[in-house]
Amino acid sequence: MAFLAQREAAQLDSVTVKPSDVLLNITGASIARCCIVPEEMTPARVSQHVSIIRPSSEELDPNFLHYQLIAESCKERLLSAGEDGGSTRQALTKAKIEAFAIVLPQTVEEQRSVVLKVGKIADSIARFESIYARKLAALDELKKSLLHEAFNGRL
């Protein structure tokens, strides 16, 4: 992370991110990765390897767009678009991003409803992953304990 003086920062207005912007990696090995800018990370700027997508709040919920872009089917399409053009390095151009089609419910309210449902599912998955990781760690400890007891002739 680098910090800029106000004068330098003003010269970079076109790459300044705002809260709820969707950031999309457009070059290199991390192509098609994306995230939403949280309020606490602003003010910030992006490099030429990242595209800022700023959805119109009346037409597209940023969280909905984020979920769309990280969905496996969309990610595959983005990766494929990044390979077009015959270059040895994957890259998504502005034109490719602008032409990229996504499925969109008719209203922002419907999009937000989908976001809430997907968020609940994501929370459940995270909870199950945490439980699973703890159980695996406990099993590993049990295995070590049993091996220790067996090698010491106490089994």
N, CA, C and O atoms as a DFTB+ gen file, in Angstrom:
620 C
 N C O
     1  1       0.845      -1.171       0.000
     2  2       0.000       0.000       0.000
     3  2       0.892       1.236       0.000
     4  3       1.859       1.314       0.757
     5  1       0.563       2.188      -0.844
     6  2       1.335       3.424      -0.921
     7  2       0.416       4.591      -0.589
     8  3      -0.784       4.543      -0.858
     9  1       0.976       5.618      -0.015
    10  2       0.207       6.806       0.331
    11  2       0.670       7.963      -0.543
    12  3       1.866       8.131      -0.782
    13  1      -0.290       8.765      -1.023
    14  2       0.000       9.854      -1.947
    15  2      -0.327      11.203      -1.312
    16  3      -1.233      11.317      -0.487
    17  1       0.423      12.208      -1.712
    18  2       0.100      13.578      -1.321
    19  2      -1.147      14.003      -2.089
    20  3      -1.452      13.434      -3.138
    21  1      -1.867      14.994      -1.578
    22  2      -3.105      15.455      -2.213
    23  2      -2.898      15.829      -3.675
    24  3      -3.734      15.501      -4.517
    25  1      -1.798      16.511      -3.992
    26  2      -1.543      16.936      -5.372
    27  2      -1.389      15.722      -6.288
    28  3      -1.950      15.689      -7.383
    29  1      -0.628      14.730      -5.835
    30  2      -0.459      13.509      -6.632
    31  2      -1.782      12.764      -6.766
    32  3      -2.109      12.255      -7.839
    33  1      -2.535      12.703      -5.683
    34  2      -3.815      11.991      -5.688
    35  2      -4.797      12.633      -6.669
    36  3      -5.536      11.926      -7.355
    37  1      -4.810      13.950      -6.740
    38  2      -5.724      14.662      -7.643
    39  2      -5.461      14.311      -9.100
    40  3      -6.383      14.326      -9.916
    41  1      -4.224      13.996      -9.434
    42  2      -3.880      13.628     -10.807
    43  2      -4.363      12.219     -11.158
    44  3      -4.308      11.818     -12.321
    45  1      -4.829      11.476     -10.169
    46  2      -5.254      10.100     -10.388
    47  2      -6.761       9.912     -10.205
    48  3      -7.212       8.823      -9.849
    49  1      -7.534      10.961     -10.446
    50  2      -8.980      10.886     -10.255
    51  2      -9.634       9.759     -11.055
    52  3     -10.597       9.152     -10.586
    53  1      -9.134       9.477     -12.236
    54  2      -9.762       8.448     -13.078
    55  2      -9.575       7.035     -12.535
    56  3     -10.267       6.114     -12.969
    57  1      -8.665       6.852     -11.610
    58  2      -8.448       5.522     -11.030
    59  2      -8.773       5.494      -9.535
    60  3      -8.332       4.601      -8.811
    61  1      -9.546       6.477      -9.086
    62  2      -9.962       6.550      -7.689
    63  2     -11.200       5.687      -7.487
    64  3     -12.183       5.811      -8.217
    65  1     -11.139       4.821      -6.500
    66  2     -12.284       3.952      -6.222
    67  2     -13.165       4.572      -5.146
    68  3     -12.711       5.346      -4.303
    69  1     -14.432       4.206      -5.206
    70  2     -15.423       4.674      -4.239
    71  2     -16.039       3.453      -3.563
    72  3     -15.987       2.347      -4.101
    73  1     -16.620       3.655      -2.384
    74  2     -17.290       2.528      -1.729
    75  2     -18.333       1.905      -2.656
    76  3     -19.052       2.613      -3.362
    77  1     -18.404       0.604      -2.645
    78  2     -19.348      -0.199      -3.451
    79  2     -18.960      -0.328      -4.914
    80  3     -19.707      -0.932      -5.684
    81  1     -17.813       0.220      -5.331
    82  2     -17.318      -0.074      -6.681
    83  2     -16.978      -1.556      -6.744
    84  3     -16.575      -2.159      -5.749
    85  1     -17.147      -2.123      -7.913
    86  2     -16.735      -3.509      -8.134
    87  2     -15.406      -3.451      -8.878
    88  3     -15.305      -2.837      -9.941
    89  1     -14.390      -4.093      -8.313
    90  2     -13.068      -4.117      -8.934
    91  2     -12.872      -5.455      -9.615
    92  3     -13.172      -6.504      -9.045
    93  1     -12.366      -5.413     -10.840
    94  2     -12.158      -6.621     -11.630
    95  2     -10.733      -6.640     -12.143
    96  3     -10.306      -5.720     -12.840
    97  1      -9.988      -7.696     -11.798
    98  2      -8.625      -7.841     -12.329
    99  2      -8.734      -8.156     -13.815
   100  3      -9.487      -9.041     -14.221
   101  1      -7.966      -7.413     -14.629
   102  2      -8.129      -7.540     -16.078
   103  2      -6.890      -8.062     -16.792
   104  3      -6.922      -8.245     -18.009
   105  1      -5.799      -8.306     -16.070
   106  2      -4.602      -8.851     -16.718
   107  2      -3.908      -9.842     -15.801
   108  3      -4.073      -9.821     -14.581
   109  1      -3.126     -10.709     -16.428
   110  2      -2.241     -11.590     -15.681
   111  2      -2.908     -12.804     -15.073
   112  3      -4.030     -13.165     -15.427
   113  1      -2.191     -13.426     -14.148
   114  2      -2.617     -14.681     -13.541
   115  2      -3.878     -14.537     -12.688
   116  3      -4.579     -15.520     -12.450
   117  1      -4.167     -13.330     -12.231
   118  2      -5.332     -13.137     -11.372
   119  2      -6.535     -12.580     -12.136
   120  3      -7.464     -12.040     -11.535
   121  1      -6.510     -12.712     -13.448
   122  2      -7.600     -12.196     -14.283
   123  2      -8.943     -12.761     -13.805
   124  3      -9.032     -13.927     -13.420
   125  1      -9.966     -11.940     -13.834
   126  2     -11.353     -12.279     -13.507
   127  2     -11.631     -12.348     -12.005
   128  3     -12.764     -12.622     -11.609
   129  1     -10.633     -12.108     -11.167
   130  2     -10.931     -12.016      -9.731
   131  2     -11.601     -10.673      -9.497
   132  3     -11.281      -9.683     -10.155
   133  1     -12.530     -10.649      -8.557
   134  2     -13.187      -9.370      -8.296
   135  2     -13.595      -9.243      -6.836
   136  3     -13.643     -10.221      -6.090
   137  1     -13.885      -8.011      -6.457
   138  2     -14.316      -7.713      -5.092
   139  2     -15.104      -6.415      -5.100
   140  3     -15.131      -5.687      -6.092
   141  1     -15.741      -6.147      -3.977
   142  2     -16.449      -4.878      -3.781
   143  2     -15.619      -4.044      -2.831
   144  3     -15.106      -4.555      -1.835
   145  1     -15.483      -2.761      -3.130
   146  2     -14.687      -1.864      -2.292
   147  2     -15.460      -1.527      -1.020
   148  3     -16.543      -0.946      -1.085
   149  1     -14.901      -1.895       0.146
   150  2     -15.560      -1.511       1.400
   151  2     -15.249      -0.050       1.736
   152  3     -14.213       0.484       1.340
   153  1     -16.138       0.565       2.452
   154  2     -16.001       1.982       2.827
   155  2     -14.659       2.269       3.496
   156  3     -14.031       3.290       3.219
   157  1     -14.219       1.366       4.378
   158  2     -12.995       1.622       5.143
   159  2     -11.716       1.560       4.300
   160  3     -10.645       1.911       4.795
   161  1     -11.803       1.128       3.054
   162  2     -10.623       1.071       2.184
   163  2     -10.488       2.303       1.296
   164  3      -9.572       2.380       0.477
   165  1     -11.380       3.252       1.450
   166  2     -11.292       4.467       0.642
   167  2     -10.742       5.602       1.497
   168  3     -10.924       5.590       2.715
   169  1     -10.080       6.573       0.898
   170  2      -9.819       6.705      -0.539
   171  2      -8.695       5.763      -0.979
   172  3      -7.767       5.477      -0.223
   173  1      -8.807       5.297      -2.209
   174  2      -7.798       4.409      -2.776
   175  2      -7.788       4.564      -4.288
   176  3      -8.719       5.110      -4.879
   177  1      -6.720       4.075      -4.899
   178  2      -6.586       4.077      -6.361
   179  2      -6.232       2.671      -6.807
   180  3      -5.764       1.860      -6.008
   181  1      -6.455       2.381      -8.083
   182  2      -6.103       1.071      -8.636
   183  2      -5.028       1.230      -9.710
   184  3      -4.830       2.312     -10.263
   185  1      -4.353       0.138      -9.983
   186  2      -3.346       0.129     -11.035
   187  2      -4.017      -0.170     -12.374
   188  3      -5.232      -0.354     -12.447
   189  1      -3.212      -0.215     -13.419
   190  2      -3.730      -0.489     -14.764
   191  2      -4.181      -1.937     -14.930
   192  3      -4.734      -2.292     -15.971
   193  1      -3.955      -2.770     -13.929
   194  2      -4.353      -4.177     -13.988
   195  2      -5.760      -4.414     -13.438
   196  3      -6.252      -5.542     -13.431
   197  1      -6.390      -3.350     -12.985
   198  2      -7.709      -3.459     -12.360
   199  2      -8.678      -2.487     -13.019
   200  3      -8.354      -1.323     -13.258
   201  1      -9.871      -2.992     -13.306
   202  2     -10.917      -2.141     -13.873
   203  2     -11.925      -1.814     -12.779
   204  3     -12.302      -2.673     -11.982
   205  1     -12.351      -0.562     -12.757
   206  2     -13.378      -0.129     -11.811
   207  2     -14.723      -0.210     -12.532
   208  3     -14.911       0.387     -13.592
   209  1     -15.650      -0.955     -11.940
   210  2     -17.012      -1.015     -12.468
   211  2     -17.898      -0.339     -11.433
   212  3     -17.989      -0.787     -10.290
   213  1     -18.541       0.727     -11.839
   214  2     -19.361       1.519     -10.916
   215  2     -20.809       1.443     -11.381
   216  3     -21.240       2.248     -12.206
   217  1     -21.571       0.467     -10.848
   218  2     -22.957       0.306     -11.292
   219  2     -23.838       1.488     -10.899
   220  3     -23.654       2.095      -9.844
   221  1     -24.785       1.799     -11.756
   222  2     -25.793       2.814     -11.453
   223  2     -26.736       2.219     -10.408
   224  3     -27.317       1.158     -10.634
   225  1     -26.890       2.886      -9.275
   226  2     -27.678       2.327      -8.168
   227  2     -29.151       2.125      -8.534
   228  3     -29.845       1.345      -7.881
   229  1     -29.635       2.814      -9.567
   230  2     -31.029       2.639      -9.993
   231  2     -31.218       1.407     -10.877
   232  3     -32.346       0.956     -11.077
   233  1     -30.121       0.860     -11.408
   234  2     -30.235      -0.248     -12.353
   235  2     -29.576      -1.538     -11.905
   236  3     -30.021      -2.625     -12.274
   237  1     -28.511      -1.427     -11.106
   238  2     -27.728      -2.619     -10.788
   239  2     -27.133      -2.524      -9.390
   240  3     -26.381      -1.601      -9.077
   241  1     -27.486      -3.498      -8.558
   242  2     -26.930      -3.571      -7.215
   243  2     -25.491      -4.097      -7.296
   244  3     -25.265      -5.143      -7.904
   245  1     -24.519      -3.406      -6.706
   246  2     -23.117      -3.839      -6.802
   247  2     -22.888      -5.242      -6.243
   248  3     -22.075      -5.997      -6.776
   249  1     -23.593      -5.589      -5.182
   250  2     -23.446      -6.929      -4.608
   251  2     -23.956      -7.994      -5.572
   252  3     -23.373      -9.073      -5.680
   253  1     -25.044      -7.686      -6.268
   254  2     -25.565      -8.615      -7.259
   255  2     -24.551      -8.810      -8.381
   256  3     -24.288      -9.935      -8.806
   257  1     -23.985      -7.699      -8.855
   258  2     -22.961      -7.783      -9.906
   259  2     -21.776      -8.618      -9.430
   260  3     -21.274      -9.462     -10.173
   261  1     -21.330      -8.391      -8.208
   262  2     -20.208      -9.146      -7.657
   263  2     -20.519     -10.639      -7.648
   264  3     -19.708     -11.445      -8.102
   265  1     -21.699     -11.013      -7.131
   266  2     -22.072     -12.435      -7.118
   267  2     -22.124     -13.006      -8.530
   268  3     -21.720     -14.146      -8.758
   269  1     -22.622     -12.211      -9.478
   270  2     -22.656     -12.669     -10.873
   271  2     -21.241     -12.957     -11.380
   272  3     -20.983     -14.005     -11.971
   273  1     -20.331     -12.013     -11.141
   274  2     -18.978     -12.134     -11.693
   275  2     -18.155     -13.248     -11.046
   276  3     -17.230     -13.770     -11.669
   277  1     -18.477     -13.617      -9.809
   278  2     -17.714     -14.702      -9.181
   279  2     -18.379     -16.061      -9.371
   280  3     -17.820     -17.089      -8.989
   281  1     -19.567     -16.064      -9.958
   282  2     -20.226     -17.337     -10.275
   283  2     -19.376     -18.086     -11.297
   284  3     -18.804     -17.483     -12.205
   285  1     -19.302     -19.391     -11.140
   286  2     -18.418     -20.208     -11.982
   287  2     -18.671     -19.995     -13.482
   288  3     -17.723     -19.891     -14.260
   289  1     -19.936     -19.932     -13.882
   290  2     -20.231     -19.775     -15.307
   291  2     -19.729     -18.435     -15.839
   292  3     -19.169     -18.376     -16.934
   293  1     -19.921     -17.373     -15.083
   294  2     -19.435     -16.051     -15.505
   295  2     -17.912     -16.016     -15.507
   296  3     -17.292     -15.487     -16.430
   297  1     -17.321     -16.583     -14.467
   298  2     -15.864     -16.573     -14.370
   299  2     -15.247     -17.293     -15.575
   300  3     -14.259     -16.824     -16.142
   301  1     -15.825     -18.415     -15.959
   302  2     -15.331     -19.148     -17.141
   303  2     -15.438     -18.288     -18.395
   304  3     -14.524     -18.269     -19.219
   305  1     -16.557     -17.577     -18.538
   306  2     -16.733     -16.703     -19.705
   307  2     -15.726     -15.566     -19.692
   308  3     -15.187     -15.201     -20.737
   309  1     -15.467     -15.000     -18.512
   310  2     -14.470     -13.924     -18.400
   311  2     -13.082     -14.445     -18.759
   312  3     -12.338     -13.793     -19.491
   313  1     -12.738     -15.618     -18.241
   314  2     -11.429     -16.199     -18.553
   315  2     -11.293     -16.471     -20.046
   316  3     -10.238     -16.232     -20.634
   317  1     -12.354     -16.967     -20.647
   318  2     -12.342     -17.227     -22.084
   319  2     -12.190     -15.926     -22.870
   320  3     -11.435     -15.869     -23.840
   321  1     -12.904     -14.888     -22.452
   322  2     -12.793     -13.584     -23.123
   323  2     -11.383     -13.033     -22.969
   324  3     -10.873     -12.363     -23.867
   325  1     -10.753     -13.313     -21.835
   326  2      -9.396     -12.844     -21.602
   327  2      -8.363     -13.533     -22.461
   328  3      -7.280     -12.995     -22.693
   329  1      -8.696     -14.734     -22.941
   330  2      -7.759     -15.472     -23.788
   331  2      -7.906     -15.128     -25.262
   332  3      -7.011     -15.418     -26.056
   333  1      -9.022     -14.515     -25.637
   334  2      -9.234     -14.120     -27.032
   335  2      -8.180     -13.107     -27.454
   336  3      -7.688     -12.329     -26.637
   337  1      -7.847     -13.124     -28.706
   338  2      -6.929     -12.125     -29.242
   339  2      -5.541     -12.663     -29.512
   340  3      -4.700     -11.958     -30.071
   341  1      -5.286     -13.922     -29.118
   342  2      -4.019     -14.551     -29.462
   343  2      -2.822     -14.115     -28.639
   344  3      -1.708     -14.564     -28.908
   345  1      -3.010     -13.260     -27.651
   346  2      -1.887     -12.824     -26.826
   347  2      -1.455     -13.944     -25.890
   348  3      -2.261     -14.801     -25.528
   349  1      -0.199     -13.937     -25.503
   350  2       0.276     -14.948     -24.567
   351  2      -0.128     -14.604     -23.136
   352  3      -0.037     -15.450     -22.246
   353  1      -0.565     -13.396     -22.915
   354  2      -0.989     -12.956     -21.588
   355  2      -2.476     -12.648     -21.610
   356  3      -2.954     -11.905     -22.468
   357  1      -3.207     -13.224     -20.657
   358  2      -4.636     -12.972     -20.604
   359  2      -4.904     -11.506     -20.294
   360  3      -4.214     -10.886     -19.484
   361  1      -5.926     -10.967     -20.961
   362  2      -6.297      -9.572     -20.715
   363  2      -7.751      -9.344     -21.095
   364  3      -8.236      -9.837     -22.113
   365  1      -8.430      -8.584     -20.250
   366  2      -9.787      -8.144     -20.547
   367  2      -9.717      -6.661     -20.889
   368  3      -9.242      -5.855     -20.089
   369  1     -10.184      -6.310     -22.059
   370  2     -10.178      -4.901     -22.466
   371  2     -11.462      -4.225     -21.996
   372  3     -12.419      -4.888     -21.595
   373  1     -11.465      -2.909     -22.053
   374  2     -12.655      -2.147     -21.699
   375  2     -13.828      -2.559     -22.587
   376  3     -14.954      -2.702     -22.112
   377  1     -13.559      -2.747     -23.866
   378  2     -14.617      -3.140     -24.809
   379  2     -15.198      -4.505     -24.445
   380  3     -16.409      -4.703     -24.538
   381  1     -14.348      -5.449     -24.031
   382  2     -14.831      -6.781     -23.644
   383  2     -15.684      -6.707     -22.383
   384  3     -16.695      -7.399     -22.267
   385  1     -15.276      -5.876     -21.454
   386  2     -16.045      -5.729     -20.219
   387  2     -17.395      -5.083     -20.516
   388  3     -18.422      -5.523     -19.999
   389  1     -17.395      -4.043     -21.344
   390  2     -18.646      -3.358     -21.689
   391  2     -19.599      -4.270     -22.456
   392  3     -20.816      -4.121     -22.344
   393  1     -19.068      -5.203     -23.226
   394  2     -19.892      -6.108     -24.025
   395  2     -20.298      -7.362     -23.250
   396  3     -21.102      -8.155     -23.739
   397  1     -19.755      -7.544     -22.060
   398  2     -20.011      -8.754     -21.278
   399  2     -21.447      -8.735     -20.754
   400  3     -21.839      -7.812     -20.040
   401  1     -22.219      -9.745     -21.109
   402  2     -23.634      -9.815     -20.725
   403  2     -23.803     -10.642     -19.454
   404  3     -23.151     -11.669     -19.268
   405  1     -24.686     -10.172     -18.592
   406  2     -25.044     -10.931     -17.391
   407  2     -26.556     -11.031     -17.305
   408  3     -27.276     -10.220     -17.889
   409  1     -27.034     -12.030     -16.573
   410  2     -28.468     -12.192     -16.341
   411  2     -28.874     -11.201     -15.259
   412  3     -28.237     -11.115     -14.210
   413  1     -29.930     -10.463     -15.522
   414  2     -30.318      -9.395     -14.613
   415  2     -31.808      -9.424     -14.327
   416  3     -32.613      -9.300     -15.251
   417  1     -32.196      -9.587     -13.056
   418  2     -33.621      -9.426     -12.735
   419  2     -34.084      -8.027     -13.119
   420  3     -33.271      -7.110     -13.234
   421  1     -35.369      -7.864     -13.313
   422  2     -35.895      -6.601     -13.833
   423  2     -35.712      -5.415     -12.901
   424  3     -35.504      -4.292     -13.361
   425  1     -35.786      -5.651     -11.600
   426  2     -35.699      -4.516     -10.681
   427  2     -34.520      -4.685      -9.721
   428  3     -34.039      -5.794      -9.491
   429  1     -34.075      -3.572      -9.176
   430  2     -33.005      -3.592      -8.181
   431  2     -33.493      -4.312      -6.919
   432  3     -32.708      -4.974      -6.240
   433  1     -34.781      -4.185      -6.607
   434  2     -35.331      -4.866      -5.429
   435  2     -35.201      -6.382      -5.586
   436  3     -34.841      -7.076      -4.635
   437  1     -35.493      -6.898      -6.786
   438  2     -35.329      -8.332      -7.035
   439  2     -33.862      -8.731      -6.906
   440  3     -33.553      -9.788      -6.356
   441  1     -32.961      -7.897      -7.407
   442  2     -31.531      -8.169      -7.290
   443  2     -31.130      -8.243      -5.817
   444  3     -30.390      -9.140      -5.414
   445  1     -31.620      -7.303      -5.022
   446  2     -31.290      -7.281      -3.594
   447  2     -31.849      -8.499      -2.874
   448  3     -31.234      -9.007      -1.937
   449  1     -33.006      -8.965      -3.306
   450  2     -33.595     -10.174      -2.733
   451  2     -32.697     -11.380      -3.017
   452  3     -32.474     -12.218      -2.143
   453  1     -32.192     -11.456      -4.237
   454  2     -31.266     -12.536      -4.610
   455  2     -29.993     -12.425      -3.773
   456  3     -29.484     -13.431      -3.279
   457  1     -29.479     -11.209      -3.612
   458  2     -28.262     -10.986      -2.824
   459  2     -28.458     -11.481      -1.393
   460  3     -27.573     -12.130      -0.836
   461  1     -29.612     -11.178      -0.795
   462  2     -29.878     -11.635       0.575
   463  2     -29.877     -13.159       0.659
   464  3     -29.299     -13.733       1.582
   465  1     -30.518     -13.808      -0.298
   466  2     -30.576     -15.277      -0.295
   467  2     -29.189     -15.881      -0.494
   468  3     -28.804     -16.810       0.216
   469  1     -28.450     -15.358      -1.449
   470  2     -27.102     -15.869      -1.701
   471  2     -26.203     -15.606      -0.492
   472  3     -25.372     -16.442      -0.137
   473  1     -26.372     -14.444       0.136
   474  2     -25.595     -14.118       1.332
   475  2     -25.852     -15.100       2.458
   476  3     -24.918     -15.517       3.144
   477  1     -27.110     -15.475       2.657
   478  2     -27.447     -16.461       3.694
   479  2     -26.812     -17.816       3.386
   480  3     -26.299     -18.493       4.277
   481  1     -26.856     -18.195       2.123
   482  2     -26.239     -19.465       1.722
   483  2     -24.729     -19.398       1.934
   484  3     -24.133     -20.352       2.433
   485  1     -24.109     -18.283       1.561
   486  2     -22.660     -18.118       1.741
   487  2     -22.290     -18.166       3.219
   488  3     -21.269     -18.750       3.581
   489  1     -23.113     -17.557       4.078
   490  2     -22.865     -17.607       5.523
   491  2     -22.942     -19.043       6.039
   492  3     -22.113     -19.464       6.846
   493  1     -23.942     -19.789       5.571
   494  2     -24.078     -21.189       5.986
   495  2     -22.880     -22.008       5.542
   496  3     -22.363     -22.825       6.305
   497  1     -22.443     -21.794       4.320
   498  2     -21.276     -22.518       3.808
   499  2     -20.045     -22.203       4.646
   500  3     -19.284     -23.104       4.999
   501  1     -19.848     -20.929       4.963
   502  2     -18.692     -20.528       5.778
   503  2     -18.757     -21.182       7.153
   504  3     -17.738     -21.631       7.677
   505  1     -19.955     -21.237       7.740
   506  2     -20.123     -21.880       9.041
   507  2     -19.775     -23.369       8.957
   508  3     -19.065     -23.893       9.815
   509  1     -20.279     -24.046       7.919
   510  2     -19.991     -25.468       7.754
   511  2     -18.501     -25.710       7.492
   512  3     -17.930     -26.678       7.996
   513  1     -17.881     -24.844       6.715
   514  2     -16.438     -24.982       6.468
   515  2     -15.653     -24.856       7.766
   516  3     -14.695     -25.595       7.992
   517  1     -16.057     -23.923       8.617
   518  2     -15.395     -23.728       9.905
   519  2     -15.560     -24.957      10.792
   520  3     -14.597     -25.417      11.405
   521  1     -16.773     -25.485      10.859
   522  2     -17.031     -26.697      11.653
   523  2     -16.207     -27.853      11.112
   524  3     -15.589     -28.590      11.880
   525  1     -16.194     -28.015       9.800
   526  2     -15.447     -29.097       9.153
   527  2     -13.953     -28.982       9.462
   528  3     -13.304     -29.983       9.767
   529  1     -13.407     -27.769       9.385
   530  2     -11.983     -27.561       9.671
   531  2     -11.674     -27.904      11.119
   532  3     -10.645     -28.518      11.401
   533  1     -12.552     -27.515      12.048
   534  2     -12.334     -27.850      13.463
   535  2     -12.389     -29.356      13.686
   536  3     -11.588     -29.904      14.444
   537  1     -13.329     -30.024      13.030
   538  2     -13.441     -31.481      13.176
   539  2     -12.210     -32.184      12.595
   540  3     -11.720     -33.158      13.168
   541  1     -11.712     -31.688      11.457
   542  2     -10.496     -32.268      10.889
   543  2      -9.309     -32.086      11.833
   544  3      -8.504     -33.002      12.003
   545  1      -9.199     -30.923      12.437
   546  2      -8.110     -30.662      13.388
   547  2      -8.240     -31.577      14.597
   548  3      -7.239     -32.109      15.078
   549  1      -9.467     -31.769      15.099
   550  2      -9.676     -32.657      16.247
   551  2      -9.325     -34.098      15.886
   552  3      -8.718     -34.811      16.685
   553  1      -9.703     -34.522      14.691
   554  2      -9.352     -35.881      14.249
   555  2      -7.844     -36.051      14.124
   556  3      -7.307     -37.102      14.472
   557  1      -7.167     -35.037      13.635
   558  2      -5.715     -35.091      13.513
   559  2      -5.074     -35.213      14.893
   560  3      -4.135     -35.988      15.077
   561  1      -5.574     -34.455      15.855
   562  2      -5.055     -34.540      17.221
   563  2      -5.322     -35.915      17.819
   564  3      -4.460     -36.471      18.500
   565  1      -6.504     -36.469      17.574
   566  2      -6.833     -37.803      18.066
   567  2      -5.895     -38.840      17.470
   568  3      -5.411     -39.728      18.173
   569  1      -5.640     -38.726      16.176
   570  2      -4.724     -39.651      15.500
   571  2      -3.337     -39.578      16.133
   572  3      -2.731     -40.609      16.423
   573  1      -2.838     -38.369      16.348
   574  2      -1.513     -38.201      16.965
   575  2      -1.485     -38.814      18.364
   576  3      -0.521     -39.478      18.745
   577  1      -2.542     -38.584      19.110
   578  2      -2.631     -39.118      20.467
   579  2      -2.644     -40.639      20.463
   580  3      -1.951     -41.277      21.255
   581  1      -3.433     -41.211      19.571
   582  2      -3.504     -42.675      19.475
   583  2      -2.163     -43.271      19.053
   584  3      -1.736     -44.294      19.589
   585  1      -1.505     -42.631      18.096
   586  2      -0.189     -43.117      17.671
   587  2       0.815     -43.030      18.814
   588  3       1.613     -43.945      19.014
   589  1       0.775     -41.951      19.549
   590  2       1.669     -41.776      20.691
   591  2       1.438     -42.880      21.731
   592  3       2.384     -43.485      22.237
   593  1       0.164     -43.126      22.034
   594  2      -0.181     -44.190      22.997
   595  2       0.262     -45.550      22.476
   596  3       0.794     -46.361      23.233
   597  1       0.047     -45.805      21.189
   598  2       0.421     -47.102      20.608
   599  2       1.939     -47.301      20.649
   600  3       2.409     -48.385      20.996
   601  1       2.704     -46.271      20.299
   602  2       4.169     -46.396      20.295
   603  2       4.736     -46.543      21.709
   604  3       5.837     -47.066      21.880
   605  1       4.011     -46.096      22.701
   606  2       4.456     -46.213      24.077
   607  2       3.875     -47.443      24.779
   608  3       4.015     -47.605      25.992
   609  1       3.221     -48.304      23.994
   610  2       2.705     -49.568      24.510
   611  2       1.527     -49.426      25.448
   612  3       1.295     -50.311      26.272
   613  1       0.786     -48.359      25.353
   614  2      -0.339     -48.153      26.267
   615  2      -1.699     -48.442      25.615
   616  3      -2.742     -48.118      26.183
   617  1      -1.685     -49.039      24.448
   618  2      -2.976     -49.381      23.811
   619  2      -3.255     -50.847      23.898
   620  3      -4.291     -51.307      23.417
